Amino acid sequence: MKNLNNYLTPIWEGGQIFRETFTMIEENGKCSAPFLYEPDNIIKVESYDGRIEYHEGKDWYIEKGHLVLTPESRIPKTGWDGIYFSSLAEAEEEKKKLPPNFGLPPIATNDGRYIKLFAIGHPWILYQWQVTVTYTTKEKWEGYKPVPSLNLLPKLKEKLQAKEKVKIVLYGDSISYGFDCTGIYELEPKQPKWADMIAESLSNRFNTTVELINASRSGENSDWALENAKELVIKEKPDLVILGFGMNDRCKGEEYKEKTDRLKGRIQKELPNTEFILIATSLPNTLLNTEPINFYAYQDQYAKALEPLCGQGCILANIQDVQRVIMKRKRYIDLAGNNINHPNDFFARIHGQVIDTLLK
């Protein structure tokens, strides 16, 4: 897999930052977007697909930790009207153009705008406004960061060190499946699913065969997971199960912990030697705590809720606390694939970095 080191070098290590994404939205006559770190040296500014390189002075400049477009810049930009509809009438007009079985009504934001639903399954609607920057920084990460935890998965560790084949089942929702990585859509730069990166990294690290079965299903939650665990997980007899639900559960943290515990127990009853990684889901667009869907509900409680289930044989992949650090600087729109809950390539890689680090 090309660029595996670039893909999986943890964002919290600083140093060189690979293809960080910036959504270029013009406000009050100026178009800028924030860096995660204070940049030291800009290596390359590119279009999202990597086909066009943009140049300092001609297309962009740096000001107060932001990438700023020049008046004559070739970098595509939009206003907030390119991201959201401003009225229900516009959203209803879009709805007429969507497939009859699309299934979602117009979705309002907390501030009275409406999501562009066509971006679901068509992430280029957002990616056309996103530019990527590879740069170096001297600034240090401050806040939560994952730590290597393979010692807490002793059975998996023993097999890996003995160079025995290991089998991993990833069982989760659309984010676990890999949306919105460009490789799924055959869009440039065709970034692979983050789970495939993890499997290849683990295989390379231990010089052994790692079989990854991605049993994830878009739109599903922990109730569905429990109903289908025997067919999709237990029959595979994996060494490691990665559970990646939560985005679509939208229940309170304590209830989510109980559901996850039942699912984990269901698998353990049949497979007592199987070990687990529990993913604390990334956080959706915080503007979407609105009826009738409430895309943003209680997901921000799930990391704390899952902690009591972890220990020997089960570890936590805390995506959301890494995201919280990032969003002290970056905006949700800079990480977004569909502007509801799917990560773009940059944020999807960070999912992979968290789990790859745990498996060291």
C-alpha positions as CSV (number, residue, x, y, z in Angstrom):
1,M,0.0,0.0,0.0
2,K,1.5,3.3,-1.0
3,N,2.1,6.0,1.6
4,L,1.4,3.6,4.5
5,N,3.9,5.5,6.7
6,N,2.3,8.9,5.7
7,Y,-1.2,7.5,6.4
8,L,-0.4,6.0,9.8
9,T,2.2,8.3,11.4
10,P,0.1,9.6,14.4
11,I,-1.1,13.2,14.1
12,W,-0.2,13.7,17.8
13,E,3.5,13.1,17.0
14,G,3.7,16.4,15.2
15,G,6.8,16.8,13.0
16,Q,5.5,16.5,9.4
17,I,1.8,16.7,8.9
18,F,0.6,14.9,5.8
19,R,-2.2,16.3,3.6
20,E,-4.2,18.1,6.4
21,T,-7.5,19.3,5.0
22,F,-8.9,22.8,4.9
23,T,-12.4,23.7,3.6
24,M,-12.2,27.1,1.9
25,I,-15.2,29.2,2.9
26,E,-15.3,32.9,2.2
27,E,-16.7,35.2,4.8
28,N,-16.8,39.0,4.8
29,G,-14.6,39.1,1.7
30,K,-11.8,36.9,3.1
31,C,-11.2,33.2,2.7
32,S,-9.2,31.3,5.3
33,A,-9.1,28.1,7.3
34,P,-7.2,27.1,10.4
35,F,-4.1,24.9,10.8
36,L,-4.1,22.1,13.4
37,Y,-0.5,23.1,14.3
38,E,1.5,26.3,13.8
39,P,3.2,25.7,10.5
40,D,7.0,25.9,10.3
41,N,7.6,24.9,6.6
42,I,5.0,24.4,4.0
43,I,6.0,21.4,1.8
44,K,3.0,21.3,-0.6
45,V,-0.4,22.8,-1.0
46,E,-2.6,20.6,-3.3
47,S,-6.1,20.1,-4.5
48,Y,-8.0,17.4,-2.6
49,D,-7.4,15.0,-5.5
50,G,-3.7,15.8,-5.6
51,R,-3.7,16.8,-9.3
52,I,-3.0,20.6,-8.8
53,E,-0.3,22.2,-6.7
54,Y,-0.9,25.7,-5.5
55,H,1.9,28.3,-4.9
56,E,2.6,30.7,-2.1
57,G,2.0,34.3,-2.9
58,K,0.1,33.5,-6.1
59,D,-2.6,31.3,-4.5
60,W,-2.2,31.5,-0.7
61,Y,-0.3,32.9,2.2
62,I,-0.1,32.1,6.0
63,E,-1.5,34.5,8.5
64,K,-2.0,33.9,12.3
65,G,-2.2,30.1,12.0
66,H,-4.5,30.2,9.0
67,L,-4.2,29.3,5.3
68,V,-5.5,32.4,3.5
69,L,-6.4,32.7,-0.2
70,T,-5.1,35.6,-2.3
71,P,-7.7,37.6,-4.3
72,E,-6.4,35.9,-7.5
73,S,-6.1,32.4,-6.0
74,R,-6.8,29.4,-8.2
75,I,-8.0,27.4,-5.1
76,P,-11.8,26.7,-5.3
77,K,-13.8,28.4,-2.6
78,T,-17.4,28.8,-1.6
79,G,-19.6,30.7,0.8
80,W,-21.5,29.0,3.6
81,D,-24.3,28.7,1.0
82,G,-22.1,26.2,-0.8
83,I,-22.2,24.1,2.4
84,Y,-25.8,24.6,3.7
85,F,-29.1,25.6,2.3
86,S,-30.4,28.7,4.0
87,S,-34.1,27.8,3.7
88,L,-36.5,24.9,3.9
89,A,-37.7,25.7,0.4
90,E,-34.2,25.1,-1.0
91,A,-33.9,21.8,1.0
92,E,-37.3,20.6,-0.3
93,E,-36.3,21.4,-3.8
94,E,-33.1,19.3,-3.4
95,K,-35.3,16.5,-2.0
96,K,-37.3,16.3,-5.2
97,K,-34.0,15.5,-7.1
98,L,-33.0,12.7,-4.7
99,P,-33.9,9.0,-5.3
100,P,-37.5,8.1,-4.2
101,N,-36.1,5.6,-1.7
102,F,-33.6,8.1,-0.2
103,G,-35.3,7.9,3.2
104,L,-34.3,11.2,4.8
105,P,-36.4,14.3,5.1
106,P,-34.8,17.8,5.0
107,I,-32.4,18.0,8.0
108,A,-32.3,21.3,9.8
109,T,-29.3,22.6,11.8
110,N,-29.5,24.2,15.2
111,D,-29.1,27.6,13.6
112,G,-31.9,27.2,11.1
113,R,-30.0,26.1,8.0
114,Y,-30.3,22.8,6.2
115,I,-27.9,20.0,5.3
116,K,-27.1,19.3,1.6
117,L,-28.3,15.7,1.6
118,F,-26.8,15.0,-1.8
119,A,-23.4,14.9,-0.2
120,I,-24.4,11.5,1.4
121,G,-22.7,9.1,-1.0
122,H,-21.3,12.0,-3.0
123,P,-18.5,13.4,-0.9
124,W,-17.0,15.4,-3.8
125,I,-19.8,17.9,-3.0
126,L,-17.6,18.9,-0.1
127,Y,-14.2,17.7,-1.4
128,Q,-14.3,20.3,-4.2
129,W,-13.9,23.0,-1.6
130,Q,-11.2,21.2,0.4
131,V,-7.5,21.8,-0.1
132,T,-4.7,19.8,1.4
133,V,-1.5,21.0,3.0
134,T,1.6,19.0,3.9
135,Y,3.9,20.9,6.3
136,T,6.2,20.6,9.2
137,T,5.7,22.0,12.7
138,K,7.7,22.5,15.8
139,E,4.6,22.8,18.0
140,K,3.8,20.0,20.3
141,W,0.4,18.2,20.7
142,E,-1.4,19.1,24.0
143,G,-4.1,16.8,25.3
144,Y,-5.2,13.2,25.1
145,K,-3.3,10.8,22.9
146,P,-3.4,7.0,22.5
147,V,-0.6,4.8,23.8
148,P,0.6,1.4,22.6
149,S,-1.5,-1.3,24.4
150,L,-0.8,-4.6,22.7
151,N,0.3,-6.0,26.1
152,L,-3.4,-5.9,27.1
153,L,-4.2,-8.3,24.3
154,P,-1.9,-11.1,25.4
155,K,-3.4,-13.9,23.2
156,L,-3.2,-11.7,20.1
157,K,0.3,-10.6,21.0
158,E,1.5,-14.2,21.4
159,K,0.2,-15.3,18.0
160,L,1.7,-12.2,16.3
161,Q,5.1,-12.8,17.9
162,A,5.0,-16.4,16.9
163,K,4.2,-15.3,13.3
164,E,1.0,-17.2,13.3
165,K,-1.8,-16.1,11.0
166,V,-4.3,-13.9,12.9
167,K,-7.9,-13.1,11.9
168,I,-9.6,-9.8,12.8
169,V,-13.3,-9.0,12.4
170,L,-14.2,-5.3,12.2
171,Y,-17.9,-5.1,13.2
172,G,-19.4,-1.6,13.0
173,D,-21.2,1.0,11.0
174,S,-20.5,3.0,7.8
175,I,-17.4,4.7,9.3
176,S,-15.9,1.3,10.2
177,Y,-16.8,0.1,6.7
178,G,-14.6,3.0,5.4
179,F,-16.8,5.8,4.3
180,D,-15.9,8.5,3.1
181,C,-12.4,7.4,2.0
182,T,-11.9,8.3,-1.6
183,G,-10.8,4.7,-2.6
184,I,-14.4,3.5,-2.0
185,Y,-15.7,5.9,-4.7
186,E,-12.7,5.5,-7.1
187,L,-12.0,9.2,-6.6
188,E,-8.5,10.5,-6.5
189,P,-6.4,10.2,-4.4
190,K,-8.1,6.8,-3.9
191,Q,-7.1,6.5,-0.2
192,P,-7.8,3.0,1.1
193,K,-10.1,2.2,3.9
194,W,-8.5,2.9,7.3
195,A,-9.1,-0.7,8.4
196,D,-7.1,-2.0,5.5
197,M,-4.2,0.2,6.5
198,I,-4.2,-1.3,10.0
199,A,-4.2,-4.8,8.7
200,E,-1.3,-4.2,6.4
201,S,0.6,-2.3,9.1
202,L,0.2,-5.1,11.5
203,S,1.2,-7.7,8.9
204,N,4.4,-5.7,8.1
205,R,5.3,-5.1,11.7
206,F,5.1,-8.8,12.7
207,N,5.9,-10.4,9.3
208,T,2.9,-12.6,9.4
209,T,-0.5,-13.0,7.7
210,V,-3.3,-10.8,9.0
211,E,-6.8,-11.6,7.6
212,L,-9.2,-8.7,8.0
213,I,-13.0,-9.4,7.6
214,N,-14.9,-6.1,7.5
215,A,-18.4,-7.1,8.6
216,S,-19.6,-3.5,9.0
217,R,-22.9,-2.2,7.7
218,S,-23.9,1.3,7.0
219,G,-26.6,2.9,9.2
220,E,-26.6,0.1,11.8
221,N,-26.4,0.2,15.5
222,S,-25.8,-2.1,18.5
223,D,-29.2,-3.6,18.5
224,W,-28.7,-4.8,14.9
225,A,-25.2,-5.9,15.9
226,L,-26.4,-8.2,18.6
227,E,-29.0,-9.8,16.3
228,N,-26.4,-10.5,13.6
229,A,-23.3,-11.3,15.7
230,K,-23.5,-15.1,15.3
231,E,-23.7,-15.0,11.5
232,L,-21.2,-12.1,10.9
233,V,-18.7,-12.5,13.7
234,I,-18.9,-15.7,15.8
235,K,-18.8,-18.1,12.8
236,E,-15.5,-16.5,11.7
237,K,-13.8,-17.4,15.0
238,P,-11.6,-14.3,15.0
239,D,-8.6,-13.7,17.3
240,L,-9.6,-10.0,17.6
241,V,-13.0,-8.3,17.2
242,I,-13.1,-4.5,16.7
243,L,-16.5,-3.1,17.6
244,G,-17.2,0.1,15.9
245,F,-20.8,1.0,16.6
246,G,-22.2,4.1,18.4
247,M,-22.7,6.7,15.8
248,N,-26.2,5.4,15.0
249,D,-27.2,4.3,18.5
250,R,-27.9,7.9,19.8
251,C,-28.8,6.6,23.3
252,K,-27.4,7.8,26.6
253,G,-23.9,6.6,27.6
254,E,-25.0,4.2,30.2
255,E,-27.5,2.5,27.9
256,Y,-24.8,2.3,25.2
257,K,-22.4,0.7,27.6
258,E,-25.0,-2.0,28.5
259,K,-25.6,-2.7,24.8
260,T,-21.9,-3.0,24.1
261,D,-21.4,-5.2,27.1
262,R,-24.2,-7.6,25.9
263,L,-22.7,-7.7,22.4
264,K,-19.3,-8.4,23.7
265,G,-20.6,-11.0,26.1
266,R,-22.6,-12.7,23.3
267,I,-19.3,-13.1,21.3
268,Q,-17.2,-14.1,24.3
269,K,-19.7,-16.8,25.3
270,E,-18.9,-18.6,22.0
271,L,-15.3,-17.5,21.6
272,P,-13.7,-17.2,25.1
273,N,-10.2,-16.7,23.6
274,T,-11.2,-13.7,21.4
275,E,-10.0,-10.3,22.4
276,F,-11.6,-6.9,21.7
277,I,-11.0,-3.3,20.8
278,L,-14.0,-1.0,21.5
279,I,-14.2,2.1,19.4
280,A,-15.5,5.2,21.0
281,T,-17.0,6.7,17.9
282,S,-16.0,10.0,16.4
283,L,-18.4,12.8,16.9
284,P,-20.9,14.0,14.3
285,N,-21.7,17.5,13.2
286,T,-22.7,19.2,16.5
287,L,-25.2,21.4,14.6
288,L,-27.4,18.3,14.0
289,N,-29.0,17.8,17.4
290,T,-32.3,18.5,15.7
291,E,-35.6,16.6,15.0
292,P,-36.5,14.2,13.6
293,I,-33.1,12.4,13.3
294,N,-30.9,13.9,16.1
295,F,-27.7,12.9,14.3
296,Y,-25.8,14.4,17.2
297,A,-27.3,13.0,20.5
298,Y,-25.3,11.4,23.2
299,Q,-22.3,10.1,21.3
300,D,-19.9,12.4,23.3
301,Q,-20.6,10.2,26.4
302,Y,-19.5,7.0,24.9
303,A,-15.7,7.1,25.6
304,K,-16.3,7.5,29.3
305,A,-19.1,4.9,29.2
306,L,-16.9,2.3,27.6
307,E,-14.0,2.6,29.9
308,P,-15.3,0.3,32.6
309,L,-15.6,-2.5,30.0
310,C,-11.9,-2.4,29.2
311,G,-8.9,-4.0,30.8
312,Q,-7.0,-7.3,30.1
313,G,-8.3,-8.6,26.8
314,C,-10.3,-5.5,25.8
315,I,-8.9,-2.0,25.0
316,L,-10.5,1.3,24.1
317,A,-9.9,3.1,20.8
318,N,-10.8,6.6,21.9
319,I,-11.4,8.4,18.6
320,Q,-13.5,11.1,20.1
321,D,-11.0,12.5,22.6
322,V,-8.4,12.8,19.8
323,Q,-11.1,14.6,17.8
324,R,-11.8,17.0,20.7
325,V,-8.1,18.0,20.7
326,I,-8.2,18.6,16.9
327,M,-11.3,20.6,17.1
328,K,-9.8,23.1,19.5
329,R,-8.2,24.4,16.3
330,K,-9.9,22.9,13.3
331,R,-13.6,23.1,12.4
332,Y,-15.9,20.1,11.9
333,I,-16.2,21.1,8.2
334,D,-12.4,20.6,7.8
335,L,-12.7,17.0,8.8
336,A,-16.0,16.2,7.1
337,G,-16.9,13.7,4.3
338,N,-20.7,14.3,4.2
339,N,-21.0,17.1,6.8
340,I,-23.2,14.8,8.9
341,N,-21.0,12.1,10.4
342,H,-18.6,10.6,7.9
343,P,-14.9,11.5,8.1
344,N,-12.9,12.7,5.0
345,D,-9.6,11.1,4.1
346,F,-7.6,13.1,6.6
347,F,-9.9,12.3,9.6
348,A,-10.3,8.7,8.4
349,R,-6.5,8.2,8.5
350,I,-6.6,9.4,12.1
351,H,-9.1,6.6,12.9
352,G,-6.4,4.2,11.6
353,Q,-3.6,5.9,13.5
354,V,-5.5,5.5,16.8
355,I,-6.0,1.7,16.4
356,D,-2.6,1.1,14.8
357,T,-1.0,2.8,17.8
358,L,-3.0,0.6,20.2
359,L,-1.7,-2.5,18.4
360,K,2.0,-1.6,19.0
